[in-house]
Amino acid sequence: MSHPEATLDQRLAKALSHPLRMQLLTLLNQRVASPVELASELGARLGNVSYHVRILLDLGCIELVSTTPRRGALEHHYRALQRPILGAEDWAEIPLSVRREIADGLLTQIAKDIGVAGKRGGFDRSDVHLTRTPLVLDEEGWEEVGERMQDVLDRALEIQAESAERVIQRHAQGDPAADTFAANLVMLLFEQPPPQRKRRPG
C-alpha cells in the first residue's frame, strides 16, 4: 500500500511536468482565480487553460472555492492546495525523464520572468540580489549547500506570511497605502559540466 504523502508527491510531480500547469499552480498560490482570468493574464487560449486547470483539480493540487454567474454561464474560481515546490527527497523519487521535464519548464519560466523584469525595471532597485557564484564542492559540501538553500526558502515563505499580516494590521490602523508587491526569489544549484574540448584537425 502506497503512503499518502508519496502519492501526493507523485501527483505534484505530474502537475509540474507541464510548464503551463506550473504557471497556473503558481498563480493560484497567489490568489483565487478563474480559468478566464488566468487565460487573460497569461495570454493563453481559454480552452488550453481550462484543460490544465481540470488536470490540477483531478490531481488534488487545487480546489473549487466559488462560482459566479457570467453571461448565462458559471465562472469557476479556484485556489491552490499545494505549492509548486518539490523537496530534495521528493525530487530523488521522480523518474529522470520527469525531472528533466520539470527542470525544462522551470528554467523556461525563470527566463521569461527575468526577461520581463529586465525590460520593466525589475532590477532597478538598489537592494536587488543578483549573483553568480561558481563553486567547487565534494558530495558533503553539495548536500550542505542544498540544505542551506532549503532553509532560505522556508524562511522566505514565512516572511511572505508575515508581510501579509503586517499589511492587514496597517490597514486596520488606517493606513490605506500599505500594500504588498510581487517579488521573485530564484535559487539554482546545479552541477556544471566541464566545457567540451574542440578536436584539433587531424
C-alpha positions as CSV (number, residue, x, y, z in Angstrom):
1,M,0.0,0.0,0.0
2,S,1.5,3.4,-1.0
3,H,2.0,6.1,1.5
4,P,-0.5,9.1,1.1
5,E,2.4,11.6,1.1
6,A,4.2,9.6,-1.6
7,T,1.1,9.6,-3.8
8,L,0.7,13.3,-3.3
9,D,4.3,13.9,-4.3
10,Q,3.7,11.9,-7.5
11,R,0.7,13.9,-8.3
12,L,2.6,17.2,-7.7
13,A,5.4,15.9,-9.9
14,K,2.8,15.2,-12.7
15,A,1.3,18.7,-12.2
16,L,4.7,20.4,-12.5
17,S,5.8,18.3,-15.5
18,H,3.9,20.7,-17.8
19,P,5.0,24.4,-17.9
20,L,1.5,25.8,-18.2
21,R,0.3,23.8,-15.2
22,M,3.3,25.0,-13.3
23,Q,2.4,28.6,-14.1
24,L,-1.3,28.0,-13.2
25,L,-0.4,26.4,-9.9
26,T,2.0,29.3,-9.1
27,L,-0.7,31.9,-9.8
28,L,-3.3,30.0,-7.8
29,N,-0.9,30.0,-4.9
30,Q,-1.0,33.8,-5.0
31,R,-4.8,34.3,-5.3
32,V,-8.1,32.8,-6.1
33,A,-8.8,33.0,-9.9
34,S,-10.9,31.5,-12.7
35,P,-9.6,30.0,-16.0
36,V,-10.9,33.1,-17.8
37,E,-8.8,35.4,-15.6
38,L,-5.8,33.1,-15.8
39,A,-6.0,32.8,-19.6
40,S,-6.2,36.6,-19.9
41,E,-3.2,37.1,-17.6
42,L,-1.0,34.5,-19.3
43,G,-2.1,35.3,-22.9
44,A,-3.1,31.7,-23.4
45,R,-6.1,30.1,-25.0
46,L,-9.0,29.6,-22.6
47,G,-9.6,26.0,-23.8
48,N,-6.0,25.1,-23.1
49,V,-6.0,26.8,-19.6
50,S,-9.3,25.1,-18.7
51,Y,-8.0,21.7,-19.7
52,H,-4.9,22.0,-17.5
53,V,-7.0,23.5,-14.6
54,R,-9.1,20.4,-14.7
55,I,-5.9,18.2,-14.5
56,L,-4.7,20.2,-11.5
57,L,-8.1,19.7,-9.9
58,D,-8.1,15.9,-10.6
59,L,-4.6,15.7,-9.1
60,G,-5.8,17.3,-5.9
61,C,-3.5,20.4,-6.3
62,I,-6.3,22.9,-6.4
63,E,-9.9,23.2,-5.2
64,L,-13.0,25.0,-6.4
65,V,-14.0,27.8,-4.0
66,S,-16.8,29.6,-5.7
67,T,-18.9,30.0,-8.9
68,T,-20.1,33.3,-10.4
69,P,-22.8,33.7,-13.0
70,R,-21.4,35.3,-16.1
71,R,-23.5,35.8,-19.3
72,G,-25.7,32.8,-18.8
73,A,-22.8,30.5,-17.6
74,L,-20.9,29.9,-14.4
75,E,-17.4,31.1,-14.0
76,H,-15.5,28.8,-11.6
77,H,-12.9,30.2,-9.2
78,Y,-10.1,28.0,-7.8
79,R,-7.3,28.2,-5.2
80,A,-4.2,26.1,-4.7
81,L,-3.8,23.4,-2.2
82,Q,-0.2,22.6,-3.0
83,R,2.8,24.9,-3.5
84,P,4.7,24.2,-6.8
85,I,7.7,23.1,-4.8
86,L,9.3,19.7,-4.5
87,G,11.8,18.9,-1.8
88,A,15.1,17.1,-2.3
89,E,13.7,13.8,-1.2
90,D,10.7,14.2,-3.5
91,W,13.0,15.1,-6.4
92,A,15.0,12.0,-5.9
93,E,11.9,9.8,-6.2
94,I,10.8,11.2,-9.5
95,P,11.9,9.4,-12.7
96,L,14.8,11.2,-14.6
97,S,12.6,11.9,-17.7
98,V,10.0,13.7,-15.5
99,R,12.8,15.6,-13.6
100,R,14.1,16.9,-16.9
101,E,10.6,18.0,-18.0
102,I,10.1,19.8,-14.7
103,A,13.5,21.4,-14.9
104,D,12.9,22.5,-18.5
105,G,9.6,24.1,-17.6
106,L,11.0,25.9,-14.6
107,L,14.0,27.2,-16.5
108,T,11.8,28.4,-19.3
109,Q,9.5,30.2,-16.8
110,I,12.5,31.7,-15.0
111,A,13.9,33.0,-18.3
112,K,10.6,34.6,-19.1
113,D,10.3,36.2,-15.7
114,I,13.8,37.6,-15.9
115,G,13.2,39.0,-19.4
116,V,10.0,40.8,-18.3
117,A,11.7,42.1,-15.1
118,G,14.7,43.3,-17.1
119,K,12.5,45.3,-19.5
120,R,10.2,46.7,-16.9
121,G,12.6,47.9,-14.2
122,G,12.5,44.8,-12.0
123,F,16.3,45.1,-11.4
124,D,16.3,48.9,-10.8
125,R,16.2,48.7,-7.0
126,S,19.5,49.4,-5.3
127,D,18.9,46.4,-3.0
128,V,18.2,43.6,-5.5
129,H,20.3,40.4,-5.1
130,L,22.0,39.3,-8.3
131,T,24.9,36.9,-8.1
132,R,26.5,34.1,-10.0
133,T,28.9,32.0,-7.8
134,P,30.8,29.1,-9.3
135,L,31.7,26.6,-6.6
136,V,33.9,23.6,-6.3
137,L,32.3,21.1,-3.9
138,D,32.6,17.5,-2.7
139,E,29.4,15.4,-2.1
140,E,29.2,16.6,1.5
141,G,29.6,20.2,0.5
142,W,26.9,19.8,-2.2
143,E,24.4,18.4,0.3
144,E,25.2,21.2,2.9
145,V,24.7,24.0,0.3
146,G,21.4,22.4,-0.7
147,E,20.2,22.2,2.9
148,R,21.0,25.9,3.5
149,M,19.1,26.9,0.3
150,Q,16.1,25.0,1.6
151,D,16.4,26.9,4.9
152,V,16.3,30.2,3.0
153,L,13.3,29.1,1.0
154,D,11.4,28.0,4.2
155,R,12.2,31.3,5.9
156,A,11.2,33.3,2.8
157,L,7.8,31.7,2.8
158,E,7.4,32.6,6.5
159,I,8.4,36.2,5.7
160,Q,5.8,36.3,3.0
161,A,3.1,35.4,5.5
162,E,4.4,37.9,8.0
163,S,4.4,40.6,5.3
164,A,0.7,39.9,4.5
165,E,-0.1,40.1,8.2
166,R,1.7,43.4,8.6
167,V,-0.3,44.9,5.7
168,I,-3.6,43.7,7.2
169,Q,-2.6,45.3,10.6
170,R,-1.6,48.6,8.9
171,H,-4.9,48.7,7.0
172,A,-6.7,48.2,10.3
173,Q,-4.8,51.1,11.8
174,G,-6.0,53.4,9.0
175,D,-3.0,53.2,6.5
176,P,-4.7,52.5,3.1
177,A,-1.3,52.9,1.3
178,A,0.2,49.8,2.9
179,D,0.4,47.1,0.4
180,T,2.5,44.1,-0.7
181,F,4.2,43.9,-4.1
182,A,5.3,41.0,-6.3
183,A,8.9,39.7,-5.9
184,N,10.7,36.7,-7.4
185,L,13.1,34.5,-5.5
186,V,15.1,32.2,-7.8
187,M,17.6,29.7,-6.4
188,L,19.6,27.4,-8.5
189,L,22.2,24.7,-7.5
190,F,23.3,22.5,-10.3
191,E,26.3,20.6,-11.5
192,Q,28.3,22.5,-14.1
193,P,29.6,20.1,-16.8
194,P,33.1,20.9,-18.0
195,P,33.5,22.7,-21.3
196,Q,33.8,20.4,-24.3
197,R,37.2,20.4,-25.8
198,K,37.4,21.2,-29.5
199,R,39.0,18.5,-31.6
200,R,42.1,19.5,-33.3
201,P,42.0,19.0,-37.1
202,G,43.7,15.7,-37.9
